[in-house]
Amino acid sequence: MALKIIITGASSGIGQALAKEYDKQGAVIGLFARRKDKLIELQKTLSCKSLIFSVDVTDLAQCRLAAEEFMALHGTPDIVIANAGISSGTLTENFSDLETFKKIIATNLIGVTHTFYPFIQAFKKRGSGHLVGISSVAGIRGLPGAGAYSSSKAALTNYLESLRIELFSTNIYVTTIAPGYIKSSMTDVNDFSMPFLMPTDKAARAIIKAIKNKKKYCIVPWQMNIIGRIMYLLPIMIWDWLARRAPRKKTTPL
């Protein structure tokens, strides 16, 4: 039986690459994103059954309606991947950046809860399901000039851990994926060196493998897994010294 997959942020980057990889497996895919025109373009390249939903994950009503429509047509999905995310450089001292903080937190954290909420009861009723959240290595420690993005991903990682423990006895799996630098529109704006920059299609295959193996937490690429573990263990004084010298992400309109 074909896998049934929901992917948010499917119009570009990792989300689009995941859709193309699952297409090769003959999955039934629900494609969620704000840009309907991009979803239509993607759908034309897929041979599998797919439905497109113009959804802003910060809007719970939109997420619920799309989820209900997908399940009415194809039943409860097997996997829900909350991939939608935004990024920008931010400084708390800039008044204009305060609104950017709100948008990043609303999308990267609250948007994931909106994505998962409509499916959890259906998963419990069936007795199985898999929730996947795309976090980031940037959530391991605070990065200068990226307070909004780092904090949103740190909060997301902890939220997913809480959810994983809450659902432990229900046969609903929760996987946290923490990518490093992945080739996408989000990283294309960076004007600094990005170690172990991973092609999007290769990242998608690694993520799908982690999902299939029901990993609880996975960093991709594998080299960033080593760096991530070192970041986590470094004493505060050493991390502060290193992070002060780290490149800073540009402020981009959201």
C-alpha positions in Angstrom: 0.0 0.0 0.0 1.3 3.5 -0.9 2.6 5.7 1.8 0.5 8.8 2.5 2.6 11.8 3.3 2.0 15.4 4.3 4.8 17.9 3.7 4.6 21.6 4.7 6.9 24.1 3.1 6.7 22.0 0.0 7.1 24.7 -2.6 10.9 24.9 -2.3 14.1 23.7 -0.6 14.0 20.6 1.5 10.2 20.3 1.3 10.2 20.2 -2.5 13.1 17.7 -2.5 11.3 15.4 -0.1 8.2 15.5 -2.3 10.3 14.5 -5.3 12.0 11.6 -3.4 8.7 10.3 -2.1 7.3 10.6 -5.6 9.8 7.9 -6.6 8.3 5.6 -4.0 4.8 6.1 -5.4 3.5 7.9 -2.3 0.3 9.9 -2.0 1.4 13.3 -1.0 -0.3 16.4 0.5 1.7 19.4 -0.5 1.3 22.4 1.8 2.8 25.9 1.2 1.8 29.5 1.0 2.8 29.9 -2.7 0.1 28.1 -4.7 1.8 28.8 -8.0 5.0 27.1 -6.9 3.0 24.1 -5.7 1.3 23.8 -9.1 4.7 23.9 -10.8 5.9 21.1 -8.4 2.8 19.0 -8.9 3.3 19.0 -12.7 6.7 17.3 -12.2 5.3 14.5 -10.0 3.9 11.2 -11.3 2.3 10.1 -8.0 -1.1 11.1 -6.6 -0.7 14.6 -5.0 -3.0 17.3 -3.6 -1.9 20.9 -3.2 -3.1 23.2 -0.4 -2.3 26.9 -0.2 -1.7 27.1 3.5 0.0 29.5 5.9 1.0 27.3 8.9 0.6 30.2 11.2 -3.2 30.0 10.5 -4.6 27.1 12.5 -8.0 27.2 10.6 -6.2 26.8 7.2 -4.2 23.8 8.6 -7.3 22.1 9.9 -9.3 22.5 6.7 -6.4 21.2 4.6 -5.9 18.2 6.9 -9.6 17.4 6.9 -9.8 17.6 3.1 -6.7 15.3 2.6 -8.1 12.8 5.1 -11.6 12.9 3.6 -10.0 11.9 0.2 -7.2 9.6 1.2 -7.6 8.7 4.8 -5.2 9.3 7.7 -1.6 9.9 6.5 1.3 7.7 7.6 3.8 10.5 8.0 3.4 14.3 8.6 6.5 16.3 8.0 6.5 19.9 9.4 9.1 21.4 7.3 7.8 25.0 6.8 10.3 27.5 8.2 11.7 31.0 7.6 15.0 32.6 8.6 16.5 36.1 8.8 19.2 37.9 10.7 17.8 39.8 13.7 19.1 42.2 16.4 16.9 42.9 19.4 18.1 46.5 19.4 16.4 47.2 16.1 12.7 48.0 16.5 11.9 46.7 13.0 13.4 43.3 13.9 10.9 42.7 16.7 8.2 42.0 14.2 10.6 39.6 12.4 11.1 37.8 15.7 7.3 37.3 16.0 7.0 36.0 12.4 9.9 33.5 12.8 8.6 32.1 16.1 5.1 31.9 14.7 6.2 30.0 11.7 9.1 27.8 13.0 7.5 26.8 16.3 3.7 27.5 16.5 3.4 26.5 12.8 4.6 23.0 13.7 1.9 22.7 16.4 -0.7 23.8 13.9 0.6 21.2 11.4 0.5 18.3 13.9 -2.7 19.1 15.8 -5.3 18.0 13.2 -3.6 14.6 12.8 -2.9 13.4 16.3 -6.4 12.2 17.2 -6.6 10.4 13.9 -3.3 8.8 14.6 -4.4 7.7 18.0 -7.7 6.3 16.6 -5.8 4.2 14.1 -3.1 3.3 16.6 -0.1 4.5 14.5 1.5 7.5 12.9 4.8 9.4 12.5 5.3 13.1 13.1 8.5 14.7 11.8 9.8 18.2 12.6 12.6 19.9 10.7 14.6 21.8 13.3 18.2 22.9 12.8 21.8 22.7 14.1 21.3 26.4 14.8 19.0 25.4 17.7 21.8 23.7 19.6 23.5 26.9 20.8 22.6 30.6 20.5 24.1 32.3 17.4 24.9 36.0 17.3 22.7 37.9 14.9 20.3 35.0 14.6 18.5 35.2 18.0 15.1 34.7 16.5 16.0 31.7 14.3 18.2 30.0 16.9 15.6 30.4 19.6 12.8 29.2 17.4 14.7 26.0 16.5 15.9 25.4 20.1 12.3 25.7 21.2 11.2 23.4 18.4 13.7 20.8 19.3 12.5 20.8 22.9 8.9 20.8 21.9 9.4 17.7 19.7 11.2 16.0 22.5 8.2 16.7 24.8 5.8 15.5 22.2 7.9 12.3 21.6 7.7 11.4 25.3 4.0 12.3 25.6 3.1 10.0 22.7 5.5 7.2 23.7 2.7 4.7 24.6 0.5 5.5 21.6 2.6 3.9 18.8 3.0 7.4 17.3 6.6 8.2 16.5 8.2 11.6 16.6 11.4 12.4 14.8 13.5 15.5 15.1 15.7 16.3 12.0 18.4 19.0 12.6 19.9 20.0 9.3 23.2 21.8 9.0 23.8 23.9 5.8 21.5 22.6 3.0 21.6 24.2 -0.5 18.3 26.2 -0.7 16.9 29.7 -1.0 17.4 30.0 2.7 21.2 29.5 2.4 21.6 31.1 -1.0 21.5 34.6 0.7 24.5 33.7 2.9 27.7 35.5 1.9 30.0 33.4 4.1 31.5 30.0 3.9 29.1 27.2 4.9 31.0 24.0 6.0 29.7 20.7 4.6 27.0 22.4 2.5 24.7 19.5 1.4 22.8 19.3 -1.9 19.1 19.4 -1.3 18.3 16.1 -3.0 21.0 14.3 -1.0 19.6 15.9 2.2 16.1 14.7 1.4 17.3 11.1 0.9 19.1 11.2 4.3 16.0 12.6 6.0 13.8 9.9 4.4 16.2 7.2 5.6 16.1 8.6 9.2 12.3 8.7 9.0 12.2 5.1 7.7 14.5 4.0 10.5 12.3 5.8 13.1 15.2 7.9 14.4 14.3 10.0 17.4 16.9 12.7 16.5 19.1 13.0 13.5 21.6 15.7 12.3 22.4 15.9 8.5 24.9 15.8 7.0 26.9 13.3 9.2 29.8 15.7 9.5 27.5 18.3 11.2 26.5 15.6 13.6 30.0 15.6 15.0 30.1 19.4 15.1 26.7 19.6 16.7 27.8 17.3 19.5 30.9 19.4 20.1 28.8 22.6 20.1 26.5 21.1 22.7 29.3 20.0 25.1 31.5 23.2 24.9 31.7 25.2 28.1 29.9 28.6 28.0 33.2 30.6 28.0 34.6 28.7 25.1 31.4 28.8 23.1 31.0 32.6 23.7 34.6 33.1 22.4 34.0 31.1 19.3 30.5 32.4 18.5 31.7 36.0 18.7 33.8 35.3 15.6 31.0 33.5 13.7 29.6 35.0 10.5 26.2 36.7 10.9 23.2 36.1 8.7 21.8 39.0 6.7 18.5 40.6 7.5 16.1 39.6 4.8 12.4 40.6 4.2 9.9 38.0 5.4 
